[in-house]
Amino acid sequence: MANLTENRLNEVVDPAVLTTALTALNDFMAALPEGALNDDQRRRYTGMDVDNRVFVETVVNVLRGSGASVLPATFQLTTLQNDYDLFEQLQMVSERTTALQRKLDDLSRIAAHEAYTYSLAIYSIYEAMSKAGSEDARAGYEQMRDRFTRTGGSRQPEETL
């Protein structure tokens, strides 16, 4: 926000829309099957690249044909089909949530940048007014400059009057 009059967002999400979205997300997460991986499993478990996807589809097609006569009864087409269908469903949702996450990250960065830059401009005005002797500005300036006197602040505070 190099120009303080430019504010790309200057709005909030309607609380009803936010509540609806969060409720839908919570409901969706509750409807998902149980399952979580530890770090070792995340490294070891096979993913589904294009070649693996084609292979799984081929196996499904083969099982539909000769599976019942070749495999033991413990190998069920429905077990494989359910896993593959779930994978496809999750991929569909994942594509949407990836796009949503990108948008959320971008909007969060814009909002944070604008809020912080605007706050810096206000701080600078309070700082100047305090140095000019404004008692009204001094108290606010002293509260705000705490941000820059703690470790991690990039701007060094001016000496107090």
GUVOGU-18551 format. One record per atom (N, C-alpha, C): x, y, z. Coordinates in steps of 0.05 Angstrom, whole numbers, plus 32768, in hexadecimal, padded with zeros to 4 digits. Example, Ala and Ser with C-alpha at 12.3 -4.5 7.8 and 13.67 -1.06 7.14 Angstrom:
2
nuro X 8108; Y 7F8E; Z 809C;
nuro X 80F6; Y 7FA6; Z 809C;
nuro X 8108; Y 7FBE; Z 809C;
nuro X 8101; Y 7FD3; Z 808E;
nuro X 8111; Y 7FEB; Z 808F;
nuro X 8102; Y 8001; Z 809D;
END
This chain:
161
nuro X 8011; Y 7FE9; Z 8000;
nuro X 8000; Y 8000; Z 8000;
nuro X 8012; Y 8019; Z 8000;
nuro X 8020; Y 801D; Z 7FEA;
nuro X 8031; Y 8034; Z 7FE8;
nuro X 8021; Y 804E; Z 7FEA;
nuro X 800A; Y 804E; Z 7FDF;
nuro X 7FF8; Y 8065; Z 7FDF;
nuro X 7FE3; Y 805F; Z 7FF5;
nuro X 7FE2; Y 8070; Z 800A;
nuro X 7FD0; Y 806B; Z 8020;
nuro X 7FB3; Y 806D; Z 8019;
nuro X 7FAD; Y 807A; Z 8003;
nuro X 7F91; Y 807D; Z 7FFB;
nuro X 7F88; Y 8064; Z 7FEB;
nuro X 7F9B; Y 8053; Z 7FE3;
nuro X 7F94; Y 803A; Z 7FD6;
nuro X 7F91; Y 8024; Z 7FEA;
nuro X 7F79; Y 8019; Z 7FEC;
nuro X 7F75; Y 8003; Z 7FFE;
nuro X 7F65; Y 7FEE; Z 7FED;
nuro X 7F73; Y 7FD8; Z 7FE7;
nuro X 7F67; Y 7FC4; Z 7FD4;
nuro X 7F50; Y 7FB5; Z 7FE0;
nuro X 7F4E; Y 7FB4; Z 7FFA;
nuro X 7F39; Y 7FA4; Z 8006;
nuro X 7F24; Y 7FB5; Z 8015;
nuro X 7F2A; Y 7FBF; Z 802C;
nuro X 7F19; Y 7FD1; Z 803B;
nuro X 7EFD; Y 7FC5; Z 803E;
nuro X 7EFB; Y 7FAC; Z 8045;
nuro X 7EE2; Y 7F9F; Z 804A;
nuro X 7EE7; Y 7F86; Z 805B;
nuro X 7ED1; Y 7F7B; Z 8065;
nuro X 7ED3; Y 7F62; Z 8074;
nuro X 7EBF; Y 7F4E; Z 8068;
nuro X 7EC3; Y 7F35; Z 806F;
nuro X 7EB1; Y 7F20; Z 8066;
nuro X 7E97; Y 7F23; Z 8077;
nuro X 7E80; Y 7F22; Z 806A;
nuro X 7E67; Y 7F23; Z 8078;
nuro X 7E67; Y 7F0D; Z 808D;
nuro X 7E61; Y 7F14; Z 80A6;
nuro X 7E61; Y 7F00; Z 80BB;
nuro X 7E4F; Y 7EE7; Z 80B6;
nuro X 7E39; Y 7EEB; Z 80A9;
nuro X 7E27; Y 7ED5; Z 80A3;
nuro X 7E35; Y 7EC2; Z 808E;
nuro X 7E42; Y 7ECE; Z 807B;
nuro X 7E51; Y 7EBE; Z 8067;
nuro X 7E67; Y 7EAF; Z 8074;
nuro X 7E76; Y 7EBC; Z 8086;
nuro X 7E8C; Y 7EAF; Z 8094;
nuro X 7E82; Y 7E98; Z 80A5;
nuro X 7E6C; Y 7E9C; Z 80B3;
nuro X 7E60; Y 7E87; Z 80C3;
nuro X 7E58; Y 7E70; Z 80B2;
nuro X 7E4B; Y 7E75; Z 809C;
nuro X 7E42; Y 7E60; Z 808A;
nuro X 7E5A; Y 7E50; Z 807F;
nuro X 7E6F; Y 7E5E; Z 8077;
nuro X 7E87; Y 7E51; Z 806C;
nuro X 7E94; Y 7E3F; Z 8082;
nuro X 7E97; Y 7E4A; Z 8099;
nuro X 7EA5; Y 7E3B; Z 80AF;
nuro X 7E94; Y 7E23; Z 80B7;
nuro X 7E7A; Y 7E26; Z 80B8;
nuro X 7E68; Y 7E10; Z 80BE;
nuro X 7E6A; Y 7DFA; Z 80A9;
nuro X 7E6A; Y 7E02; Z 8090;
nuro X 7E6C; Y 7DEF; Z 807A;
nuro X 7E87; Y 7DE0; Z 807B;
nuro X 7E9C; Y 7DEF; Z 8080;
nuro X 7EB6; Y 7DE2; Z 8083;
nuro X 7EB7; Y 7DCE; Z 809A;
nuro X 7EAC; Y 7DD6; Z 80B1;
nuro X 7EAC; Y 7DC4; Z 80C8;
nuro X 7E9B; Y 7DAB; Z 80C2;
nuro X 7E84; Y 7DAF; Z 80B5;
nuro X 7E73; Y 7D99; Z 80AE;
nuro X 7E81; Y 7D86; Z 809A;
nuro X 7E8F; Y 7D91; Z 8087;
nuro X 7E9D; Y 7D81; Z 8073;
nuro X 7EB3; Y 7D71; Z 8081;
nuro X 7EC3; Y 7D7E; Z 8092;
nuro X 7ED8; Y 7D70; Z 80A0;
nuro X 7ECD; Y 7D5A; Z 80B2;
nuro X 7EB6; Y 7D5F; Z 80BF;
nuro X 7EAA; Y 7D4A; Z 80CF;
nuro X 7EA0; Y 7D32; Z 80BF;
nuro X 7E99; Y 7D37; Z 80A6;
nuro X 7E8F; Y 7D22; Z 8094;
nuro X 7EA5; Y 7D11; Z 8088;
nuro X 7EBD; Y 7D1B; Z 8089;
nuro X 7ED4; Y 7D0C; Z 807D;
nuro X 7EDA; Y 7CF3; Z 808E;
nuro X 7EE4; Y 7CDE; Z 8081;
nuro X 7EEC; Y 7CC6; Z 8090;
nuro X 7F03; Y 7CCD; Z 80A4;
nuro X 7F05; Y 7CBD; Z 80B9;
nuro X 7F1B; Y 7CC0; Z 80CB;
nuro X 7F35; Y 7CB8; Z 80BD;
nuro X 7F4A; Y 7CC6; Z 80C3;
nuro X 7F64; Y 7CBE; Z 80B7;
nuro X 7F78; Y 7CD4; Z 80BA;
nuro X 7F8F; Y 7CCE; Z 80C3;
nuro X 7FA5; Y 7CE1; Z 80C6;
nuro X 7FBF; Y 7CD1; Z 80C3;
nuro X 7FD3; Y 7CDE; Z 80B9;
nuro X 7FED; Y 7CD2; Z 80B6;
nuro X 8001; Y 7CDF; Z 80C9;
nuro X 8015; Y 7CD0; Z 80D1;
nuro X 802B; Y 7CDC; Z 80E0;
nuro X 8040; Y 7CE4; Z 80CB;
nuro X 8055; Y 7CF1; Z 80D3;
nuro X 8069; Y 7CFB; Z 80C1;
nuro X 8076; Y 7CE4; Z 80B0;
nuro X 807C; Y 7CCE; Z 80BE;
nuro X 8088; Y 7CB7; Z 80B0;
nuro X 8075; Y 7CAD; Z 809A;
nuro X 805C; Y 7CAA; Z 80A0;
nuro X 8048; Y 7CA1; Z 808C;
nuro X 8046; Y 7CB5; Z 8075;
nuro X 8047; Y 7CCE; Z 807B;
nuro X 8045; Y 7CE2; Z 8065;
nuro X 805C; Y 7CDF; Z 8052;
nuro X 8073; Y 7CD7; Z 805C;
nuro X 808A; Y 7CD2; Z 804B;
nuro X 8088; Y 7CB8; Z 803B;
nuro X 807E; Y 7CA3; Z 8048;
nuro X 807E; Y 7C88; Z 803D;
nuro X 8066; Y 7C82; Z 802A;
nuro X 804F; Y 7C8D; Z 8030;
nuro X 8037; Y 7C86; Z 8021;
nuro X 8039; Y 7C90; Z 8004;
nuro X 8030; Y 7C7E; Z 7FF2;
nuro X 8032; Y 7C85; Z 7FD6;
nuro X 801C; Y 7C99; Z 7FCE;
nuro X 8023; Y 7CAC; Z 7FBE;
nuro X 8010; Y 7CC0; Z 7FB4;
nuro X 8004; Y 7CB6; Z 7F9B;
nuro X 7FF4; Y 7CC7; Z 7F8F;
nuro X 7FE6; Y 7CC0; Z 7F76;
nuro X 7FEE; Y 7CD3; Z 7F60;
nuro X 8004; Y 7CCC; Z 7F52;
nuro X 800B; Y 7CDB; Z 7F3A;
nuro X 7FFB; Y 7CD1; Z 7F23;
nuro X 8000; Y 7CDB; Z 7F0B;
nuro X 7FF1; Y 7CD3; Z 7EF3;
nuro X 7FF5; Y 7CB5; Z 7EEE;
nuro X 800D; Y 7CAC; Z 7EEF;
nuro X 8012; Y 7C8F; Z 7EEA;
nuro X 8003; Y 7C7D; Z 7EFE;
nuro X 8004; Y 7C85; Z 7F17;
nuro X 7FF6; Y 7C75; Z 7F2B;
nuro X 7FD8; Y 7C75; Z 7F27;
nuro X 7FCE; Y 7C8C; Z 7F1F;
nuro X 7FB1; Y 7C8F; Z 7F1A;
nuro X 7FA9; Y 7C7D; Z 7F03;
nuro X 7FB8; Y 7C7D; Z 7EEE;
nuro X 7FB2; Y 7C6C; Z 7ED7;
nuro X 7FB3; Y 7C4E; Z 7EDF;
nuro X 7FC7; Y 7C47; Z 7EEF;
nuro X 7FC9; Y 7C2C; Z 7EF9;
nuro X 7FB1; Y 7C24; Z 7F09;
nuro X 7FA9; Y 7C35; Z 7F1C;
nuro X 7F92; Y 7C2E; Z 7F2D;
nuro X 7F79; Y 7C2B; Z 7F1B;
nuro X 7F75; Y 7C3D; Z 7F08;
nuro X 7F5E; Y 7C3A; Z 7EF7;
nuro X 7F5F; Y 7C20; Z 7EE7;
nuro X 7F77; Y 7C19; Z 7EDE;
nuro X 7F7A; Y 7BFF; Z 7ECF;
nuro X 7F73; Y 7BE8; Z 7EE1;
nuro X 7F7C; Y 7BE8; Z 7EFA;
nuro X 7F76; Y 7BD2; Z 7F0C;
nuro X 7F58; Y 7BD1; Z 7F12;
nuro X 7F4B; Y 7BE8; Z 7F15;
nuro X 7F2E; Y 7BE8; Z 7F19;
nuro X 7F20; Y 7BDB; Z 7F01;
nuro X 7F28; Y 7BE2; Z 7EE9;
nuro X 7F1C; Y 7BD7; Z 7ED1;
nuro X 7F21; Y 7BB9; Z 7ECF;
nuro X 7F39; Y 7BB0; Z 7ED6;
nuro X 7F3F; Y 7B93; Z 7ED5;
nuro X 7F2E; Y 7B84; Z 7EE9;
nuro X 7F2B; Y 7B90; Z 7F01;
nuro X 7F1B; Y 7B83; Z 7F16;
nuro X 7EFE; Y 7B81; Z 7F0E;
nuro X 7EF4; Y 7B94; Z 7F00;
nuro X 7ED9; Y 7B93; Z 7EF6;
nuro X 7ED5; Y 7B7C; Z 7EE3;
nuro X 7EEA; Y 7B75; Z 7ED5;
nuro X 7EE9; Y 7B5F; Z 7EC2;
nuro X 7EED; Y 7B44; Z 7ECF;
nuro X 7F06; Y 7B3E; Z 7ED5;
nuro X 7F0D; Y 7B23; Z 7EDE;
nuro X 7F13; Y 7B22; Z 7EFC;
nuro X 7F0F; Y 7B37; Z 7F0A;
nuro X 7F17; Y 7B38; Z 7F26;
nuro X 7F0B; Y 7B23; Z 7F38;
nuro X 7EF2; Y 7B1E; Z 7F34;
nuro X 7EE4; Y 7B0A; Z 7F46;
nuro X 7EEF; Y 7AEE; Z 7F42;
nuro X 7EF8; Y 7AE8; Z 7F2A;
nuro X 7F01; Y 7ACC; Z 7F25;
nuro X 7F1F; Y 7AC9; Z 7F2B;
nuro X 7F2E; Y 7ADE; Z 7F2D;
nuro X 7F4B; Y 7ADC; Z 7F31;
nuro X 7F54; Y 7AE1; Z 7F4D;
nuro X 7F48; Y 7AF5; Z 7F5A;
nuro X 7F51; Y 7AFD; Z 7F75;
nuro X 7F42; Y 7AEF; Z 7F8B;
nuro X 7F4F; Y 7AEC; Z 7FA2;
nuro X 7F41; Y 7AE1; Z 7FBA;
nuro X 7F2A; Y 7AF4; Z 7FC1;
nuro X 7F17; Y 7AEA; Z 7FCF;
nuro X 7EFF; Y 7AFA; Z 7FD7;
nuro X 7F05; Y 7B12; Z 7FE8;
nuro X 7F1C; Y 7B12; Z 7FF5;
nuro X 7F24; Y 7B29; Z 8006;
nuro X 7F2A; Y 7B42; Z 7FF5;
nuro X 7F30; Y 7B3F; Z 7FDC;
nuro X 7F35; Y 7B56; Z 7FCB;
nuro X 7F1A; Y 7B5E; Z 7FBE;
nuro X 7F10; Y 7B74; Z 7FC7;
nuro X 7EF6; Y 7B7D; Z 7FBE;
nuro X 7EF9; Y 7B96; Z 7FAC;
nuro X 7EEB; Y 7B96; Z 7F95;
nuro X 7EEB; Y 7BAD; Z 7F84;
nuro X 7EE1; Y 7BC5; Z 7F92;
nuro X 7ECD; Y 7BC2; Z 7FA3;
nuro X 7EC1; Y 7BD9; Z 7FB1;
nuro X 7ED5; Y 7BE7; Z 7FC3;
nuro X 7EE7; Y 7BD7; Z 7FCF;
nuro X 7EFC; Y 7BE3; Z 7FE1;
nuro X 7F0E; Y 7BF5; Z 7FD1;
nuro X 7F18; Y 7BEB; Z 7FBA;
nuro X 7F29; Y 7BFB; Z 7FA9;
nuro X 7F19; Y 7C13; Z 7F9D;
nuro X 7F01; Y 7C0E; Z 7F94;
nuro X 7EF1; Y 7C23; Z 7F88;
nuro X 7EEB; Y 7C39; Z 7F9C;
nuro X 7EE5; Y 7C32; Z 7FB5;
nuro X 7EDF; Y 7C46; Z 7FCA;
nuro X 7EF8; Y 7C57; Z 7FCF;
nuro X 7F0F; Y 7C4A; Z 7FD1;
nuro X 7F28; Y 7C5A; Z 7FD6;
nuro X 7F2E; Y 7C6D; Z 7FBF;
nuro X 7F2A; Y 7C63; Z 7FA7;
nuro X 7F30; Y 7C73; Z 7F8F;
nuro X 7F1B; Y 7C8A; Z 7F8D;
nuro X 7F02; Y 7C84; Z 7F92;
nuro X 7EED; Y 7C98; Z 7F90;
nuro X 7EF2; Y 7CAE; Z 7FA5;
nuro X 7EF9; Y 7CA5; Z 7FBD;
nuro X 7EFF; Y 7CB9; Z 7FD2;
nuro X 7F17; Y 7CCB; Z 7FCA;
nuro X 7F2B; Y 7CBE; Z 7FBF;
nuro X 7F42; Y 7CCE; Z 7FB5;
nuro X 7F39; Y 7CE3; Z 7FA1;
nuro X 7F28; Y 7CDB; Z 7F8E;
nuro X 7F1E; Y 7CEE; Z 7F7A;
nuro X 7F0E; Y 7D04; Z 7F86;
nuro X 7EFD; Y 7CFD; Z 7F99;
nuro X 7EED; Y 7D12; Z 7FA7;
nuro X 7EFF; Y 7D25; Z 7FB6;
nuro X 7F12; Y 7D1B; Z 7FC4;
nuro X 7F24; Y 7D2C; Z 7FD4;
nuro X 7F35; Y 7D3D; Z 7FC1;
nuro X 7F3D; Y 7D33; Z 7FAA;
nuro X 7F4C; Y 7D43; Z 7F97;
nuro X 7F3B; Y 7D5B; Z 7F8D;
nuro X 7F22; Y 7D56; Z 7F88;
nuro X 7F10; Y 7D6B; Z 7F7F;
nuro X 7F0E; Y 7D81; Z 7F94;
nuro X 7F0B; Y 7D79; Z 7FAD;
nuro X 7F09; Y 7D8D; Z 7FC3;
nuro X 7F24; Y 7D9A; Z 7FC7;
nuro X 7F3A; Y 7D8B; Z 7FC5;
nuro X 7F54; Y 7D95; Z 7FC9;
nuro X 7F5B; Y 7DAB; Z 7FB4;
nuro X 7F53; Y 7DA7; Z 7F9C;
nuro X 7F58; Y 7DBB; Z 7F87;
nuro X 7F4A; Y 7DD5; Z 7F8E;
nuro X 7F31; Y 7DD4; Z 7F98;
nuro X 7F22; Y 7DEC; Z 7FA0;
nuro X 7F2F; Y 7DF9; Z 7FB9;
nuro X 7F37; Y 7DE8; Z 7FCC;
nuro X 7F42; Y 7DF3; Z 7FE5;
nuro X 7F5E; Y 7DFF; Z 7FE0;
nuro X 7F6C; Y 7DF4; Z 7FCD;
nuro X 7F86; Y 7E00; Z 7FC6;
nuro X 7F82; Y 7E1C; Z 7FBA;
nuro X 7F6F; Y 7E1F; Z 7FA9;
nuro X 7F68; Y 7E39; Z 7F9E;
nuro X 7F5E; Y 7E4C; Z 7FB4;
nuro X 7F4E; Y 7E41; Z 7FC6;
nuro X 7F44; Y 7E51; Z 7FDC;
nuro X 7F5B; Y 7E5A; Z 7FEE;
nuro X 7F6D; Y 7E47; Z 7FF4;
nuro X 7F83; Y 7E4E; Z 8005;
nuro X 7F95; Y 7E64; Z 7FF9;
nuro X 7F99; Y 7E63; Z 7FDF;
nuro X 7FA9; Y 7E77; Z 7FD2;
nuro X 7F9B; Y 7E92; Z 7FD5;
nuro X 7F80; Y 7E93; Z 7FD0;
nuro X 7F71; Y 7EAC; Z 7FD3;
nuro X 7F72; Y 7EB6; Z 7FEF;
nuro X 7F6E; Y 7EA4; Z 8003;
nuro X 7F6F; Y 7EAC; Z 801F;
nuro X 7F8B; Y 7EB7; Z 8026;
nuro X 7FA0; Y 7EAA; Z 801D;
nuro X 7FBB; Y 7EB3; Z 8022;
nuro X 7FC0; Y 7ECF; Z 8016;
nuro X 7FB7; Y 7ED2; Z 7FFD;
nuro X 7FBA; Y 7EEC; Z 7FF0;
nuro X 7FAB; Y 7F02; Z 7FFE;
nuro X 7F92; Y 7EFD; Z 8004;
nuro X 7F81; Y 7F11; Z 8012;
nuro X 7F8C; Y 7F17; Z 802E;
nuro X 7F96; Y 7F03; Z 803C;
nuro X 7FA1; Y 7F07; Z 8056;
nuro X 7FBA; Y 7F19; Z 8054;
nuro X 7FCB; Y 7F13; Z 8040;
nuro X 7FE3; Y 7F23; Z 803D;
nuro X 7FDC; Y 7F40; Z 8036;
nuro X 7FC9; Y 7F44; Z 8024;
nuro X 7FC1; Y 7F5F; Z 801C;
nuro X 7FB6; Y 7F6E; Z 8035;
nuro X 7FA3; Y 7F61; Z 8044;
nuro X 7F97; Y 7F6D; Z 805B;
nuro X 7FAD; Y 7F74; Z 8070;
nuro X 7FBF; Y 7F61; Z 8075;
nuro X 7FD4; Y 7F66; Z 8089;
nuro X 7FE6; Y 7F7D; Z 8080;
nuro X 7FED; Y 7F7D; Z 8066;
nuro X 7FFE; Y 7F93; Z 805C;
nuro X 7FF1; Y 7FAE; Z 805E;
nuro X 7FD7; Y 7FAF; Z 8056;
nuro X 7FC9; Y 7FC8; Z 8058;
nuro X 7FC5; Y 7FD2; Z 8074;
nuro X 7FBE; Y 7FBF; Z 8086;
nuro X 7FBB; Y 7FC7; Z 80A2;
nuro X 7FD5; Y 7FD1; Z 80AF;
nuro X 7FEA; Y 7FC3; Z 80A9;
nuro X 8004; Y 7FCA; Z 80B5;
nuro X 800E; Y 7FE5; Z 80A9;
nuro X 800D; Y 7FE7; Z 808F;
nuro X 8016; Y 8000; Z 8081;
nuro X 8006; Y 8018; Z 808B;
nuro X 7FEC; Y 8015; Z 808D;
nuro X 7FDB; Y 802A; Z 8096;
nuro X 7FE2; Y 8032; Z 80B3;
nuro X 7FE7; Y 801D; Z 80C3;
nuro X 7FEE; Y 8022; Z 80DF;
nuro X 8009; Y 8030; Z 80E1;
nuro X 801C; Y 8029; Z 80CF;
nuro X 8036; Y 8037; Z 80CF;
nuro X 8032; Y 8055; Z 80C8;
nuro X 8021; Y 805B; Z 80B5;
nuro X 801B; Y 8077; Z 80AE;
nuro X 8010; Y 8086; Z 80C6;
nuro X 7FFD; Y 8079; Z 80D4;
nuro X 7FF1; Y 8086; Z 80EB;
nuro X 8006; Y 808A; Z 8101;
nuro X 8017; Y 8076; Z 8105;
nuro X 802C; Y 8077; Z 8119;
nuro X 803F; Y 808F; Z 8112;
nuro X 8046; Y 8092; Z 80F9;
nuro X 8058; Y 80A8; Z 80F1;
nuro X 804C; Y 80C3; Z 80F7;
nuro X 8032; Y 80C5; Z 80F2;
nuro X 8024; Y 80DF; Z 80F8;
nuro X 8024; Y 80E4; Z 8116;
nuro X 801E; Y 80CF; Z 8126;
nuro X 801F; Y 80D2; Z 8143;
nuro X 803B; Y 80D9; Z 814D;
nuro X 804E; Y 80CC; Z 8141;
nuro X 806A; Y 80D1; Z 8148;
nuro X 8071; Y 80EF; Z 8143;
nuro X 806A; Y 80F8; Z 812B;
nuro X 8070; Y 8114; Z 8124;
nuro X 8062; Y 8128; Z 8136;
nuro X 8048; Y 8122; Z 813B;
nuro X 8039; Y 8134; Z 814C;
nuro X 8043; Y 8134; Z 8169;
nuro X 804C; Y 811C; Z 8172;
nuro X 8057; Y 811A; Z 818D;
nuro X 8071; Y 812B; Z 818F;
nuro X 8081; Y 8129; Z 817B;
nuro X 809B; Y 8138; Z 817B;
nuro X 8096; Y 8156; Z 8179;
nuro X 807F; Y 815C; Z 816C;
nuro X 8078; Y 8179; Z 816A;
nuro X 806C; Y 8184; Z 8184;
nuro X 8067; Y 8172; Z 8197;
nuro X 805E; Y 817B; Z 81B1;
nuro X 8040; Y 8175; Z 81B7;
nuro X 8033; Y 8167; Z 81A6;
nuro X 8017; Y 8161; Z 81AA;
nuro X 8014; Y 814C; Z 81C1;
nuro X 8008; Y 8155; Z 81D6;
nuro X 8003; Y 8142; Z 81ED;
nuro X 7FEE; Y 812D; Z 81E5;
nuro X 7FDB; Y 8134; Z 81D4;
nuro X 7FC7; Y 8121; Z 81CB;
nuro X 7FD4; Y 810A; Z 81BC;
nuro X 7FE8; Y 8111; Z 81AC;
nuro X 7FF5; Y 80FD; Z 819C;
nuro X 800A; Y 80ED; Z 81AC;
nuro X 8015; Y 80F9; Z 81C1;
nuro X 802B; Y 80EC; Z 81CF;
nuro X 8022; Y 80D1; Z 81DB;
nuro X 800C; Y 80CF; Z 81E8;
nuro X 8003; Y 80B7; Z 81F5;
nuro X 7FFF; Y 80A0; Z 81E0;
nuro X 7FF2; Y 80A7; Z 81CA;
nuro X 7FEE; Y 8093; Z 81B5;
nuro X 8009; Y 808A; Z 81A9;
nuro X 801A; Y 809E; Z 81A5;
nuro X 8035; Y 8098; Z 8199;
nuro X 8044; Y 8085; Z 81AC;
nuro X 8043; Y 808A; Z 81C5;
nuro X 8052; Y 8079; Z 81D8;
nuro X 8047; Y 805D; Z 81D9;
nuro X 802C; Y 805A; Z 81D6;
nuro X 8021; Y 803F; Z 81D4;
nuro X 8029; Y 8031; Z 81BB;
nuro X 8029; Y 803F; Z 81A5;
nuro X 802F; Y 8033; Z 818B;
nuro X 804D; Y 802D; Z 8188;
nuro X 805E; Y 803D; Z 8193;
nuro X 807B; Y 8039; Z 818E;
nuro X 8085; Y 8020; Z 819C;
nuro X 8075; Y 8014; Z 81AE;
nuro X 807D; Y 7FFB; Z 81BB;
nuro X 8083; Y 7FE6; Z 81A6;
nuro X 8075; Y 7FE7; Z 8190;
nuro X 807A; Y 7FD3; Z 817A;
nuro X 8097; Y 7FD4; Z 8171;
nuro X 80A3; Y 7FEB; Z 8171;
nuro X 80BE; Y 7FEE; Z 8167;
nuro X 80D4; Y 7FED; Z 817C;
nuro X 80CC; Y 7FEC; Z 8195;
nuro X 80E0; Y 7FEA; Z 81AA;
nuro X 80E5; Y 7FCE; Z 81B2;
nuro X 80D3; Y 7FBB; Z 81AA;
nuro X 80D7; Y 7F9F; Z 81B0;
nuro X 80E9; Y 7F93; Z 819B;
nuro X 80F4; Y 7F7C; Z 81A1;
nuro X 8105; Y 7F6D; Z 818E;
nuro X 80F5; Y 7F66; Z 8175;
nuro X 8100; Y 7F6A; Z 815E;
nuro X 80F2; Y 7F62; Z 8145;
nuro X 80E8; Y 7F7A; Z 8136;
nuro X 80E6; Y 7F91; Z 8142;
nuro X 80DD; Y 7FA9; Z 8134;
nuro X 80F2; Y 7FB2; Z 8120;
nuro X 80EA; Y 7FB9; Z 8108;
nuro X 80FE; Y 7FC1; Z 80F4;
nuro X 8104; Y 7FDF; Z 80F6;
nuro X 80F2; Y 7FEF; Z 8100;
nuro X 80F6; Y 800B; Z 8101;
nuro X 80FE; Y 8013; Z 811E;
nuro X 8114; Y 8021; Z 8120;
nuro X 811E; Y 802A; Z 813A;
nuro X 810F; Y 8043; Z 8143;
nuro X 8106; Y 8044; Z 815C;
nuro X 80F7; Y 805B; Z 8165;
nuro X 810A; Y 8073; Z 8168;
nuro X 80FF; Y 808B; Z 8164;
nuro X 810E; Y 80A3; Z 8168;
nuro X 8111; Y 80A7; Z 8187;
nuro X 8125; Y 80B7; Z 818E;
nuro X 8128; Y 80BE; Z 81AB;
nuro X 8110; Y 80CE; Z 81B3;
nuro X 8106; Y 80C8; Z 81CC;
nuro X 80EF; Y 80D7; Z 81D6;
nuro X 80F7; Y 80F3; Z 81DE;
nuro X 80E4; Y 8105; Z 81DD;
nuro X 80EA; Y 8120; Z 81E5;
nuro X 80EC; Y 8124; Z 8203;
END
